[in-house]
Amino acid sequence: MRKRSLRTVLAAATAALLGATVPAPWTGSAAAAPPGDRKVIVQLFEWKWADVGRECGQVLGPRGYGAVQVSPPQEHVVLPGSGYPWWQDYQPVSYRIQTRRGNEQQFRDMVNACHGAGVKVYVDAVINHMTGSSGAGTGSAGGTFPDKYTYPGLYSGWDFHDCRRGIGNYQDRWEVQNCELAGLADLRTESDYVRGKIAEYLNAMLAMGVDGFRIDAAKHMPSGDIAAIEQRLSRVTYIYQEVIFGAGEPITPDEYRSNGDVHEFRSGEKISEKFLGESPGGVRQKIADLQTFGSGWGMLPSGSAVSFIDNHDTQRDAFSGTRKILYYRDGATYRLANVFLLGWNYGTPLVMSSFDFASRDAGPPSNGGGDTKTVSCNGTEWVCEHRWRETAGMVGFRNAVGDAVVGDWWSNGNNQIAFGRGSAGYVVINREGGALSRTFQTGLPAGTYCDVIHGDFNAQSRTCTGPAVTVNGSGQFTASVAGMEALAVHAGARVN
């Protein structure tokens, strides 16, 4: 305690001598929702900074994505003995901006490029812990450390919780928030010094132009600790937190809503369950059951939720046998689930963009030294689901319909559904093998509309590269949707 107080005093004195300006503390709360009209977030998992910047200009901006979530930018441990797994990037060594994805200047260039394309940048912030090293280690910026509780110039033993063992009981709140997640050294986030260092890192990100943060492992920090760190931020920013719901556990996602939005893991579980056709209990499910999907399903209120089908953690559960979440290997079923996610009016949608992996720990495509390869969306090493026609087309749909209510619901009682979004859009999803042919009742004005699932709309020439449907004066159109396909039209893609 005495030594920690001395460090704090010395740091303040040094800042005073150098004439440093300490920003006024932020006394507000996190932004309640992503600002702007473009709400869809895409997670470009493990992409290099230069590739993210290029993708913002060439794809994300033109397609209407509102923000990109990038992988942790802080120096991370390097684990060649484990094959450079993806999770090494979630084990900080320092808060210097140098990873296998690029250096600080490349990070800054990426932020500027994305802003130039109208795309915000959200950083995956790892602030609950440091490494899980069993001994000395080396970081991606060349930093070294003697053990997992000592990081020269940053943290020492007293900056970590005394419970130096893994979490054994998730029914015990204290253990979940004081013991070690997967053996990772758990930071004492109630400490003024630790809070200061974390805030210093996040403020450096904000100074580079970052627009928000995904707080990794938020469940393993008391909500009040996160709030106290937020109070030290230099400006209001968008924050969403990783809080995995566990049935019967004392820590719940609702506790974190006052800090910002929260990942709603149950959204992906429930949508996947319906599209897969059976639940863990073996009861047959169907997508017609999604008619009331939303907050009433025991999930967070829509305005607090970041909804998604899969993310970098849950898609790897396919290798554990404990849970089945749809991911890119599920093909057409996964594509249709994302159409529903983006077409429905629940939460802030987050789209996953993966690299191909064949084992739970596999890292991104890399060279012999573990540095990440340049991204090539060729469908082999990099999957690039965010570019898939169904997903990319539905991003524009989501932007066009905004917060319009769901209406004009239709289903065959099984795995064919259709629904409208007020007078702004209409979606048809056919999860069955045979074609769906019928007349649909919508709230759309009369006119001809581009099917954005199968074609691109040109706003200048008002033309469509794919099929279109014609809505009559009664708001009806007739169409045939092939098996395992979808159709979507919206007022922003009206041909005539």
C-alpha positions, 0 to 999 in steps of 0.5 A, a space after each residue: 500500500 505504501 509503495 503504491 501510494 508513493 508511485 502515484 505521488 511520483 507519477 503526479 509530480 513528474 506530470 506536473 514538472 513536465 507541464 502535462 495537462 490532466 484531462 478533466 474527469 468524465 462524469 457522464 455515462 457511456 453512450 447508450 447506443 452507437 451514434 449515427 444511423 448505421 448501427 451494424 458492427 462487424 468484427 474483423 477478427 485478427 485482421 491486420 491494421 492495414 487490411 482493416 483500413 483498406 476494407 473500410 474504404 473498399 467494403 465496409 463504408 460502401 456497404 453501410 457498416 457503421 463500425 468495425 470491432 478490431 482485435 486487442 491492439 496492446 502488446 500481447 504475449 508470444 507463444 510459439 510453443 503453443 503454435 501462436 494461438 488466437 488467445 495469446 492476443 488476449 494476454 497483455 504484456 504491456 499497453 504499447 500498441 504493437 501486435 502481430 497485426 501491426 504497429 502504432 503508426 499502422 493502427 493510427 492509419 487504420 483509424 483515419 482510413 476507417 473514419 474517411 470511409 464513415 466507419 467507426 472503430 471499436 477496440 477489443 479492450 483486455 483490462 481484466 487480466 494480464 498473461 497466464 504465463 507459467 514463467 518468464 515470457 516475451 511480448 509482441 513489442 519485445 517486452 519481457 517479464 519474469 512471471 505473470 505477476 510482474 510487468 516491469 514499469 507497469 504492474 507488480 504483485 500487489 496489483 493482482 488479486 490474492 486468489 491465485 488459482 483458477 475459478 472453480 465455482 461460478 456460483 460464487 460471485 467473489 471467486 468469479 471476480 477475484 480468482 483467475 479466469 483460465 489461469 490469467 493473472 487477475 488485476 486488482 481493478 478496485 485499486 486506484 493505481 490499476 484503474 489509472 493505468 487502464 484509463 491511461 491506456 484507454 485514453 491513449 486509444 481515444 486520443 488516436 481517434 478510437 470511437 468505443 470499446 468492447 470490454 473483454 471479460 467484463 463479468 470478471 470485474 465488478 460493474 462498479 470497477 468498470 464504472 470507476 474506470 469509465 469516469 476517468 475517460 477523457 470523453 464520452 464513448 460507446 462501450 459494450 461489455 462481454 458478460 456471458 449469461 449462466 443459468 442460476 449464476 449470481 452475476 447477470 448481464 443486467 448489472 452492467 447496463 448502467 456502464 453501456 451496452 452488453 453482449 447478449 449471448 442468448 440471442 445467438 443461442 436462441 436463434 441458432 436453436 430455432 434454425 438448427 431445428 432442435 434444442 439441447 433438450 431434443 425438442 423439435 424447434 422451428 423458425 416460426 417460433 421466432 414471431 415474438 423474438 426479443 426482450 420478452 425471451 428472458 434477454 436484455 432490453 433491446 436498447 441495451 443489447 449487442 446481438 449476434 449469431 456467433 463471435 470468436 469464442 462461441 464459434 469455437 464451442 463446436 469443438 467442445 460438444 457443450 453447445 451448438 452455435 451456428 457459424 460459418 461451417 453451417 453454410 446456408 443455415 448460418 446465412 439465413 440466421 444472419 438474415 433474420 438477425 439483421 432483419 429483426 428489430 432486436 439489439 445492435 447487430 454484430 456480424 462475425 468475420 472469421 478466419 478458417 480454423 480446424 481446431 479450437 486454439 488455431 491462430 490466424 493465417 500467419 507466416 513462420 514467425 507468427 505474424 498475421 498474413 495479409 487478408 485475402 477473402 478467397 474463402 480458404 484462409 479467410 472466410 470474410 462472412 461480412 462480404 457474403 451477399 446475404 449479409 452485406 445486403 441486409 446491412 443496407 436493409 437494417 440501415 433503411 428500416 431503422 427502428 421500425 416495428 415488426 409487422 405483417 408476420 406470416 409463417 407456414 407454422 414451420 420453417 418458412 416465415 416472412 415479416 415487415 418492418 413498418 412501411 420501410 421493408 419486408 423479409 422472407 426466409 425459407 428454411 425448408 427444402 422446397 420453394 416458397 411461392 405465395 402473395 405477401 402482404 406488406 406495409 410498403 408503398 406501391 412500386 418496384 423494389 430490388 431484392 437486396 439478397 440477390 442484387 445490388 441497388 444503384 441509388 444514382 441510376 435506381 437500377 438493380 443488378 438482380 431480381 426485383 419485386 413489384 408491390 401493388 397499391 394494396 401493399 402486396 407482392 407475389 414471389 417465389 423463394 427457393 429452398 434455403 434462400 431468402 428475399 429482402 426489399 426495403 424503401 431505400 432500394 426502390 427501383 422506380 
